[in-house]
Amino acid sequence: MKQQIAHIALIVADYDEAIIFYTKKLKFILIEDTQLSNTKRWVIIAPKGVENGCNILLAKAVGADQVSRIGNQTGGRVFLFLYSDDFWRDYHQMLANDIHFVRQPTEQPYGTVAVFKDLYGNLWDLIQPTITNFTAT
């Protein structure tokens, strides 16, 4: 049996502002944006080069319980991990795009890493791993 994770749902306040943030500031690819109903869309984004791997489903919050989770789906822990094949290129590009880093770059045994916030406050690691089997395109 072969399985893989296809999508990770990320709760957002608004589809369009989330699409703009991820495609303009983080330079992700918009893979799909399909209207499902008057209030629901199927919106898939992914970092460039991994469009066919696990990607992010932007899910608009519905109801007070979901709205309360926007920006804090993991209780304040780093939520997502963005691997890079050139940390400093991506770090400087993100700074130029006004991405807010809450932990500055450090060298760790597993790679070069810094922590940033997305538009809702979710924490992400930007990492250039030291593992030899990682190849970003």
Protein Blocks (a to p, Z undefined) as FASTA:
>chain_A
ZZddfbdcdddfbfklmmmmmmmmnopacfbdcdfbfkbccdddddehilmmccdddddd
edjklmmmgopangopafbdcddfblklmmmmmmmnopacfbdcdddfkbccdddddfko
pacdddddfbfkbccZZ
